[in-house]
Amino acid sequence: MSQEEDIKKILKKLEDIEGRLQKLEKPAGEERKEEEPKRGKPEQAVKKLAEKINVSEEEVWKVFDVEEDRLTLINIIGKNHKEKTKNAALLVLLGYKYFFGKKNVLSQEIKRNVADNRIPVNGYSTYIKELTPTFISKKGKPGSKITTCRLTTFGEAEAREVLKKICKG
């Protein structure tokens, strides 16, 4: 082998390494955005959700407020702060799944919804831990700003039941 061939091989290996490094250096949030499917129309999501739980679309709209790429709960039930926090987490994850096609939602977004509903957030992480791994699957380091949550199959069923209870009053 000549020196030119050796140099070409080394340059090719360096390019491969550089490409892999660029992928690793990408912030975790950017990667997640690329993975998420495109969102549908809110009206279609509400119709689908209403059909699944056998309630009217108007009743579902009484629970969720959707603006651009943000979902806010406007109605939540629970006997105490713990139950309200758990129900809010399940509903937020369900809402983001149906309205935006997002399976992974930042934990901070769930916490924002809890706070927006005037539920104290001081026990938030403890209550969320009680939902894992049966209802929610978490990805990321504890306390990290980029930790995401995802509904499990049981979690989605439970979230639908909570939504049904709110809608039926």
N, C-alpha and C positions, 0 to 999 in steps of 0.2 A: 504494500500500500504506500502511496505517495503522501507527502506532507499535505498537499491540497485536499485529498480525500479525508485525511484525519481531521483537518481544520473544519471541513464541511460537516462531518459527523458531530464534532464538538459543538458547532454553531446550532445545528438542528436540536441537539439535546438541550442546549441553553434556552432556545425558543420554547421548547416544550415545558421546561421548568418555569419559565417566566409566565406562560399561560396559566399553569396550575396555581402559581402564586397569586396572580390577579384574581382568580376565582376565589381563593381562600381569603383574600384581603377585602372582598366585598362585604359591606355591612350586612348583618343577618336580616335586617328588615327589608333590604332590597331584594334579597333572594326570595323571601316569602312573597313579596309583591308579584314577582314573576311567576310563582307557582300557582297563585290564585286564579281561578277561572273568572271569566267576565261575568258581570252582574246582569241580571234580567231587570224587567220593569217591576217596580213595587206592586203594581196592581195584579200582575200575574202571580207574584209571590204570595200575596194575601189570599188570592183566590185558591191557590194550591193548598196553603196552610189551612184555610177555612174548611175546605173539602175534607182534608185529612182528619180534622177534629170534629167535623159535623156541626159547625156554627156558621153564622153569617159573616160576610166580609167586614161589615160595619163594626161588629164586635171585636174583630181582630185589630182594626184600626184604632180602637180605644185603648190598646195596650202598647202599640209601637208608633213612634214618630220617626219618619225617615227624611233626612235632608242630604242631598248629594251622596256622599259616601259615609254618612254618619247615622247611626241608629241610637235612639234614646227611648228608654222605657218611660211610659207615662202612667202606668197603672201596675201595681205590684201587690201581692197578698202575702200574708204570713202572720203567725201569732206573736212572734217576737223578732228581734233584730237578726238573730241567727237564721231563722227560717226565711225571712225576707231577703237576706243576702244570698242564700242558696238559690232561692227561686229567681232572683234577679240574674244571677250568673247563668243559670240554665236558659232563661228567656233571651238574654243577650246573645248567647252562643247560637240558639235556635234562630233568632232574628237575623244575625249576620249570615248564617248558612242559607236561609231562604231568600233574603233580600239582596245580598251581595255575592252569594256563591262562595263565601269565605268559610272554610272549615276551621282554620286556625285564627284565633282572635287574641290580640294582646291582652294580657291580664290587666294592664292599666285601663283599657277601655271598659272592662267589666267593672272595675273599681270606680271609674268615673260615673257609670250608671247607678251604682249603689249610692254614691255620694249625692248625685242629682236627685235621688228619691228620698233624700234626708234620712238615710239609714247610716248610723255611725260606722266608720270604716276601721275602727280600732281592733275589731276581731276578724277582719276580712280574710287574712291569710289562713287563719285557723279554720274558718268555716269552709273555705275553698278546699283545704286539705282533706276535710271530711267527705267531700264529693269525689275525690280521686281514690282509686282508679276506676270505681264502678261507673260513675256518671260523667266524669271529666278526665281527659288525659292531658297532662301538662308537659311542655317541652321548654327546657331552659333551666338556668340556675335560679335557685330561690332568691328572691329579692331583686333580680335583674329586671331592667326596664323592657327587655325584649322577650320575656317569658310569654309563651303563648298557651292558650287552652283550646281544647277541642272536645266536642261532645262525643261520647261513646254511643253505641246503639241503645244501651239502657238509658243513657243521659237524654238522648233525643226523645225517647218514649216518655220519660219523666217530665221533660220540658213541655211536651204536648199536653200532658195531663194538667200541668200547672196552668198553661194557657187556656185550656178548656174550662177549668174551675173559675178563672177570672172572667171569661166570656159568658159563662152561664150564670155567674153571680152567686 
